[in-house]
Amino acid sequence: MKAKLGILFFIIVPAAICGAYVFVNMSNPVVNRPTKPVKVIPKKKSPTEIYESSLLAQNKILIKVPVDLKKNFAKSIFINNEIFNSVDLYCKNPNGSELIKSVNGKFTYGQNSIDCKTRTELLITSEGIWLFVDDQLFSENLSAWELFFVSSAKEKPAIETVLHDEKEMSDSFMRTEMLEGEWEIHSGTWTLKKYGGGMALTQTQMENYNFQRAVNPFSVTGSENGMLSYGKKSWLNSQAESRFYFGIPWYKGAVKTNELPRNTNMLMVQGNPEGFQVAFGWIGKERTFAIVSRNDSLEEWKIIERWDENRPAISSWIKIGIRVMNGHQV
């Protein structure tokens, strides 16, 4: 039997020089030297690993928060303040470097902290998950995070889950009774009005300055800092719009086409009539369109951003609207 032989070269070096024999394969050089023990540095635990170890030492268990959604729905999970006496909330990001936790109702997220006084809400939509503490946003989008209840018991805590379905409404105010459906007057005086009979048809009507040329003659008129609202609960994703007469209301004589409405606001508002509100529209004393906000109906509006371009024509009907996404984005 014949076999093909590879050629190997060995060099033997006296031990007095190197302290050991070294064998070198010249076709594939590898040097073997004495090895020293390698010091193993223990892996540093992540913040979430440290926290979960402390929970384990307290015999606490983690219960996943049910964040699944039905099609065309959003939902809110409400946790009342008294539940935090026995249950905490814990959220961790994918790599374990960040966490949000509550301890007896006090939430911490990095350097930020807040005490829950009434209730906490997890808002879950098709676009993400957000944490609100007493209606204040306390997190970024948590859709990639894991969410848990921390408890000593295996049962799911007593939480309230509210589904938010799609809803669409419109109102022409073509009726005799003002407050139908979910309309409610919160302040000021509101009345139904009918402006003429539409477009002028006869020569007499066309020449008559007292004839109101309204395409849709039915409307409502508010005064005395009036606020008219629709709806009985919060809408997380909503778009509301209405048409306003942008000018000085007509009384007698010709319509004023060169005078801006200075003593009135025309606003579409989103929020709680008794709490925080955000709005967009015309601010009369500032003579500008703007996004504004206030903490309740007794405060003056605070301008967030002005919009001074492309003002509509005076004495025209204009559409004003505002859109809110995921409960906090305007």
Kinemage of the C-alpha trace (Angstrom):
@kinemage 1
@onewidth
@group {chain A} dominant
@subgroup {mainchain}
@vectorlist {calphas} color= white
{ca met a 1} P 0.000 0.000 0.000
{ca lys a 2} L 1.300 3.368 -0.923
{ca ala a 3} L 0.293 6.597 0.596
{ca lys a 4} L 1.067 10.150 -0.390
{ca leu a 5} L 3.331 11.672 2.221
{ca gly a 6} L 3.331 15.300 3.225
{ca ile a 7} L 6.652 16.877 4.082
{ca leu a 8} L 6.911 18.171 7.659
{ca phe a 9} L 9.821 20.146 9.042
{ca phe a 10} L 10.498 20.102 12.771
{ca ile a 11} L 12.837 22.391 14.607
{ca ile a 12} L 13.958 21.383 18.075
{ca val a 13} L 15.164 24.236 20.233
{ca pro a 14} L 17.097 23.563 23.466
{ca ala a 15} L 15.050 24.097 26.569
{ca ala a 16} L 17.684 26.417 28.006
{ca ile a 17} L 16.692 29.079 25.513
{ca cys a 18} L 12.859 28.988 25.606
{ca gly a 19} L 12.105 26.991 28.700
{ca ala a 20} L 10.282 24.343 26.625
{ca tyr a 21} L 10.419 22.541 23.330
{ca val a 22} L 8.630 24.282 20.473
{ca phe a 23} L 7.376 22.304 17.503
{ca val a 24} L 6.751 24.190 14.297
{ca asn a 25} L 4.848 22.768 11.354
{ca met a 26} L 6.205 24.848 8.499
{ca ser a 27} L 3.338 23.965 6.173
{ca asn a 28} L 0.783 25.210 8.739
{ca pro a 29} L 2.698 27.089 11.467
{ca val a 30} L 1.167 26.826 14.932
{ca val a 31} L 3.094 27.702 18.076
{ca asn a 32} L 2.078 25.913 21.254
{ca arg a 33} L 3.062 27.729 24.420
{ca pro a 34} L 2.266 27.103 28.039
{ca thr a 35} L -1.106 28.647 28.964
{ca lys a 36} L -2.003 30.613 32.071
{ca pro a 37} L -5.367 30.464 33.822
{ca val a 38} L -7.825 32.947 32.252
{ca lys a 39} L -9.644 35.243 34.646
{ca val a 40} L -13.387 35.042 33.959
{ca ile a 41} L -15.150 38.388 34.382
{ca pro a 42} L -18.780 37.818 35.326
{ca lys a 43} L -21.347 39.343 32.981
{ca lys a 44} L -22.912 42.483 34.344
{ca lys a 45} L -26.625 42.042 34.957
{ca ser a 46} L -29.065 44.286 33.119
{ca pro a 47} L -31.465 46.527 35.059
{ca thr a 48} L -34.349 44.190 34.263
{ca glu a 49} L -32.403 41.113 35.425
{ca ile a 50} L -31.581 42.827 38.711
{ca tyr a 51} L -35.204 43.827 39.225
{ca glu a 52} L -36.572 40.388 38.352
{ca ser a 53} L -34.092 38.753 40.734
{ca ser a 54} L -35.428 40.946 43.529
{ca leu a 55} L -38.986 39.948 42.635
{ca leu a 56} L -38.034 36.276 42.739
{ca ala a 57} L -36.542 36.737 46.204
{ca gln a 58} L -39.892 38.189 47.318
{ca asn a 59} L -41.835 35.250 45.822
{ca lys a 60} L -43.497 37.569 43.338
{ca ile a 61} L -44.825 36.313 40.014
{ca leu a 62} L -45.183 38.021 36.633
{ca ile a 63} L -48.536 37.946 34.820
{ca lys a 64} L -48.547 39.115 31.198
{ca val a 65} L -50.789 42.074 30.423
{ca pro a 66} L -53.340 41.114 27.710
{ca val a 67} L -52.451 43.543 24.917
{ca asp a 68} L -54.084 41.665 22.010
{ca leu a 69} L -56.546 43.625 19.850
{ca lys a 70} L -59.608 42.840 17.803
{ca lys a 71} L -59.846 44.239 14.287
{ca asn a 72} L -61.044 47.862 14.028
{ca phe a 73} L -60.887 48.261 17.788
{ca ala a 74} L -58.641 49.957 20.288
{ca lys a 75} L -58.827 49.374 24.007
{ca ser a 76} L -57.909 50.853 27.355
{ca ile a 77} L -56.875 48.884 30.422
{ca phe a 78} L -57.639 50.904 33.555
{ca ile a 79} L -55.962 50.168 36.886
{ca asn a 80} L -57.502 52.008 39.817
{ca asn a 81} L -55.192 53.398 42.462
{ca glu a 82} L -56.345 51.046 45.249
{ca ile a 83} L -55.261 47.996 43.214
{ca phe a 84} L -51.650 49.138 43.541
{ca asn a 85} L -51.785 48.133 47.195
{ca ser a 86} L -51.329 44.521 46.077
{ca val a 87} L -50.326 44.687 42.403
{ca asp a 88} L -47.579 46.546 40.559
{ca leu a 89} L -46.980 47.206 36.855
{ca tyr a 90} L -43.691 46.328 35.174
{ca cys a 91} L -42.596 47.027 31.583
{ca lys a 92} L -39.234 46.164 30.005
{ca asn a 93} L -37.731 46.935 26.634
{ca pro a 94} L -36.439 44.158 24.307
{ca asn a 95} L -32.774 44.190 25.409
{ca gly a 96} L -33.487 44.678 29.107
{ca ser a 97} L -31.690 48.018 29.341
{ca glu a 98} L -34.782 50.033 30.315
{ca leu a 99} L -37.747 49.390 32.531
{ca ile a 100} L -40.835 51.104 33.862
{ca lys a 101} L -42.089 49.941 37.228
{ca ser a 102} L -44.609 50.890 39.862
{ca val a 103} L -44.194 50.322 43.584
{ca asn a 104} L -47.332 51.008 45.620
{ca gly a 105} L -48.589 53.325 42.900
{ca lys a 106} L -45.354 55.270 42.360
{ca phe a 107} L -44.080 54.930 38.791
{ca thr a 108} L -40.443 55.355 37.800
{ca tyr a 109} L -38.915 55.472 34.329
{ca gly a 110} L -35.248 56.381 34.296
{ca gln a 111} L -34.958 59.666 36.182
{ca asn a 112} L -38.691 60.410 35.922
{ca ser a 113} L -41.242 59.474 38.568
{ca ile a 114} L -44.911 60.146 39.269
{ca asp a 115} L -47.411 59.090 41.926
{ca cys a 116} L -50.738 57.689 40.754
{ca lys a 117} L -53.558 59.462 42.583
{ca thr a 118} L -56.635 58.088 40.794
{ca arg a 119} L -55.948 55.556 38.035
{ca thr a 120} L -53.492 54.372 35.409
{ca glu a 121} L -54.375 53.626 31.803
{ca leu a 122} L -52.683 51.440 29.210
{ca leu a 123} L -53.911 52.654 25.842
{ca ile a 124} L -53.566 49.966 23.167
{ca thr a 125} L -54.152 50.792 19.498
{ca ser a 126} L -53.036 49.379 16.164
{ca glu a 127} L -50.207 51.929 16.210
{ca gly a 128} L -48.785 51.246 19.636
{ca ile a 129} L -49.150 51.100 23.414
{ca trp a 130} L -48.934 54.106 25.729
{ca leu a 131} L -48.977 54.452 29.505
{ca phe a 132} L -50.958 57.282 31.094
{ca val a 133} L -50.796 58.016 34.823
{ca asp a 134} L -53.699 60.216 35.935
{ca asp a 135} L -54.229 61.128 32.253
{ca gln a 136} L -50.589 62.235 31.864
{ca leu a 137} L -48.482 60.467 29.247
{ca phe a 138} L -45.639 58.660 31.020
{ca ser a 139} L -44.027 56.557 28.310
{ca glu a 140} L -42.915 56.276 24.743
{ca asn a 141} L -44.539 53.764 22.421
{ca leu a 142} L -44.351 50.442 24.306
{ca ser a 143} L -45.462 48.173 21.459
{ca ala a 144} L -42.067 46.382 21.400
{ca trp a 145} L -41.891 46.082 25.191
{ca glu a 146} L -43.082 43.277 27.451
{ca leu a 147} L -45.738 44.279 29.976
{ca phe a 148} L -46.453 42.466 33.234
{ca phe a 149} L -48.503 42.690 36.378
{ca val a 150} L -46.413 41.908 39.471
{ca ser a 151} L -48.349 40.027 42.121
{ca ser a 152} L -48.126 37.454 44.888
{ca ala a 153} L -51.185 35.658 43.526
{ca lys a 154} L -51.597 33.807 40.236
{ca glu a 155} L -54.977 35.361 39.480
{ca lys a 156} L -55.156 38.305 37.069
{ca pro a 157} L -55.734 41.544 39.014
{ca ala a 158} L -59.139 43.234 38.961
{ca ile a 159} L -58.739 45.612 36.040
{ca glu a 160} L -61.257 47.365 33.814
{ca thr a 161} L -60.990 46.865 30.053
{ca val a 162} L -62.847 49.241 27.723
{ca leu a 163} L -63.089 48.624 23.970
{ca his a 164} L -63.156 51.639 21.668
{ca asp a 165} L -65.022 50.965 18.441
{ca glu a 166} L -65.299 53.228 15.428
{ca lys a 167} L -67.981 55.915 15.487
{ca glu a 168} L -69.002 58.513 12.945
{ca met a 169} L -71.543 61.292 13.312
{ca ser a 170} L -72.627 64.469 11.543
{ca asp a 171} L -75.255 67.099 12.284
{ca ser a 172} L -76.850 69.650 9.975
{ca phe a 173} L -78.902 71.240 12.821
{ca met a 174} L -81.932 71.110 10.540
{ca arg a 175} L -84.452 70.749 13.367
{ca thr a 176} L -86.371 72.705 15.983
{ca glu a 177} L -84.888 71.197 19.185
{ca met a 178} L -81.353 72.235 20.000
{ca leu a 179} L -80.067 69.409 22.206
{ca glu a 180} L -80.559 66.070 20.493
{ca gly a 181} L -78.402 62.983 20.932
{ca glu a 182} L -75.270 63.613 22.996
{ca trp a 183} L -75.134 67.397 22.571
{ca glu a 184} L -74.708 69.347 25.806
{ca ile a 185} L -74.361 73.055 26.620
{ca his a 186} L -71.562 73.717 29.121
{ca ser a 187} L -71.499 77.509 29.060
{ca gly a 188} L -72.923 80.556 27.308
{ca thr a 189} L -76.082 80.895 25.247
{ca trp a 190} L -76.776 78.735 22.204
{ca thr a 191} L -79.642 79.000 19.736
{ca leu a 192} L -80.676 77.403 16.475
{ca lys a 193} L -80.902 79.780 13.531
{ca lys a 194} L -82.047 79.662 9.953
{ca tyr a 195} L -80.346 82.022 7.537
{ca gly a 196} L -82.708 82.634 4.651
{ca gly a 197} L -83.823 80.066 2.168
{ca gly a 198} L -80.622 79.200 0.397
{ca met a 199} L -79.401 80.906 -2.761
{ca ala a 200} L -81.291 83.867 -4.190
{ca leu a 201} L -83.526 82.780 -7.076
{ca thr a 202} L -85.577 85.819 -8.123
{ca gln a 203} L -84.392 89.233 -9.273
{ca thr a 204} L -85.958 90.800 -6.178
{ca gln a 205} L -84.055 88.450 -3.886
{ca met a 206} L -80.820 89.108 -5.741
{ca glu a 207} L -81.179 92.877 -5.298
{ca asn a 208} L -82.232 92.629 -1.661
{ca tyr a 209} L -79.314 93.034 0.769
{ca asn a 210} L -81.484 91.602 3.543
{ca phe a 211} L -81.688 88.219 1.827
{ca gln a 212} L -79.316 85.672 3.356
{ca arg a 213} L -77.508 83.668 0.698
{ca ala a 214} L -76.580 80.587 2.738
{ca val a 215} L -76.039 77.279 0.953
{ca asn a 216} L -76.912 75.477 4.183
{ca pro a 217} L -79.154 77.932 6.054
{ca phe a 218} L -79.344 75.954 9.296
{ca ser a 219} L -76.785 76.700 12.015
{ca val a 220} L -76.228 77.286 15.720
{ca thr a 221} L -75.067 80.530 17.278
{ca gly a 222} L -73.141 80.788 20.529
{ca ser a 223} L -72.322 83.769 22.715
{ca glu a 224} L -70.989 84.695 26.174
{ca asn a 225} L -67.933 82.416 25.944
{ca gly a 226} L -70.221 79.553 24.973
{ca met a 227} L -69.100 75.920 24.857
{ca leu a 228} L -71.165 73.227 23.142
{ca ser a 229} L -69.984 69.611 23.373
{ca tyr a 230} L -70.810 66.234 21.867
{ca gly a 231} L -69.977 62.863 23.401
{ca lys a 232} L -69.945 61.305 26.850
{ca lys a 233} L -66.520 59.644 26.884
{ca ser a 234} L -62.973 60.139 25.672
{ca trp a 235} L -62.168 59.413 22.039
{ca leu a 236} L -58.617 58.238 21.535
{ca asn a 237} L -58.376 58.660 17.779
{ca ser a 238} L -60.744 61.363 16.651
{ca gln a 239} L -61.179 63.978 13.982
{ca ala a 240} L -63.739 66.715 14.538
{ca glu a 241} L -64.551 69.562 12.185
{ca ser a 242} L -67.225 72.189 11.777
{ca arg a 243} L -68.052 75.123 9.497
{ca phe a 244} L -67.918 78.621 10.930
{ca tyr a 245} L -69.016 81.945 9.493
{ca phe a 246} L -65.753 83.876 9.298
{ca gly a 247} L -66.877 87.466 9.652
{ca ile a 248} L -69.057 89.854 11.587
{ca pro a 249} L -72.507 88.296 12.100
{ca trp a 250} L -75.084 89.894 9.837
{ca tyr a 251} L -77.817 91.930 11.478
{ca lys a 252} L -79.144 94.716 9.249
{ca gly a 253} L -77.872 96.217 6.070
{ca ala a 254} L -75.060 94.898 3.891
{ca val a 255} L -72.697 92.117 4.968
{ca lys a 256} L -69.351 93.478 6.223
{ca thr a 257} L -66.675 92.055 3.951
{ca asn a 258} L -63.651 94.010 5.188
{ca glu a 259} L -63.718 93.613 8.984
{ca leu a 260} L -62.148 90.721 10.870
{ca pro a 261} L -64.047 89.125 13.778
{ca arg a 262} L -62.034 90.426 16.758
{ca asn a 263} L -64.283 89.842 19.739
{ca thr a 264} L -64.932 86.147 19.304
{ca asn a 265} L -63.160 82.794 19.115
{ca met a 266} L -64.047 80.046 16.639
{ca leu a 267} L -62.537 76.834 17.989
{ca met a 268} L -62.847 73.085 17.590
{ca val a 269} L -61.885 71.629 20.959
{ca gln a 270} L -60.843 68.140 22.064
{ca gly a 271} L -60.714 67.180 25.726
{ca asn a 272} L -62.659 67.251 28.954
{ca pro a 273} L -65.029 70.227 29.408
{ca glu a 274} L -63.993 70.280 33.074
{ca gly a 275} L -60.304 69.469 32.477
{ca phe a 276} L -57.478 69.730 29.962
{ca gln a 277} L -58.437 70.910 26.478
{ca val a 278} L -56.605 71.429 23.192
{ca ala a 279} L -58.125 73.304 20.271
{ca phe a 280} L -57.501 74.795 16.848
{ca gly a 281} L -59.223 77.772 15.291
{ca trp a 282} L -59.552 81.540 15.229
{ca ile a 283} L -58.458 83.591 18.262
{ca gly a 284} L -60.219 86.914 17.854
{ca lys a 285} L -58.125 89.185 20.070
{ca glu a 286} L -54.893 87.822 18.549
{ca arg a 287} L -56.300 88.031 15.003
{ca thr a 288} L -54.772 84.686 14.095
{ca phe a 289} L -55.471 80.980 13.719
{ca ala a 290} L -53.617 78.877 16.294
{ca ile a 291} L -53.331 75.631 18.215
{ca val a 292} L -54.156 76.463 21.833
{ca ser a 293} L -54.584 74.647 25.138
{ca arg a 294} L -55.762 75.205 28.704
{ca asn a 295} L -56.087 73.146 31.881
{ca asp a 296} L -59.803 73.854 32.396
{ca ser a 297} L -62.620 76.055 31.140
{ca leu a 298} L -61.808 78.854 33.605
{ca glu a 299} L -58.326 79.494 32.176
{ca glu a 300} L -57.395 81.658 29.243
{ca trp a 301} L -56.259 79.865 26.115
{ca lys a 302} L -52.477 79.523 25.767
{ca ile a 303} L -51.127 79.667 22.215
{ca ile a 304} L -48.944 76.673 21.305
{ca glu a 305} L -48.427 77.466 17.636
{ca arg a 306} L -49.718 80.233 15.369
{ca trp a 307} L -50.877 79.789 11.793
{ca asp a 308} L -50.789 83.129 9.994
{ca glu a 309} L -50.715 82.012 6.354
{ca asn a 310} L -53.516 81.964 3.795
{ca arg a 311} L -56.259 83.576 5.857
{ca pro a 312} L -59.709 82.785 4.411
{ca ala a 313} L -61.877 85.464 2.866
{ca ile a 314} L -63.934 87.544 5.283
{ca ser a 315} L -67.689 86.753 5.296
{ca ser a 316} L -67.130 83.207 4.001
{ca trp a 317} L -67.984 79.888 5.622
{ca ile a 318} L -64.802 78.063 6.598
{ca lys a 319} L -64.086 74.553 7.839
{ca ile a 320} L -62.080 74.244 11.059
{ca gly a 321} L -60.977 70.885 12.419
{ca ile a 322} L -58.630 69.154 14.837
{ca arg a 323} L -57.368 65.579 14.914
{ca val a 324} L -56.124 63.621 17.938
{ca met a 325} L -54.218 60.339 17.555
{ca asn a 326} L -53.521 57.743 20.256
{ca gly a 327} L -54.902 59.962 22.989
{ca his a 328} L -52.074 62.506 22.935
{ca gln a 329} L -50.876 63.431 19.441
{ca val a 330} L -52.490 66.516 17.824
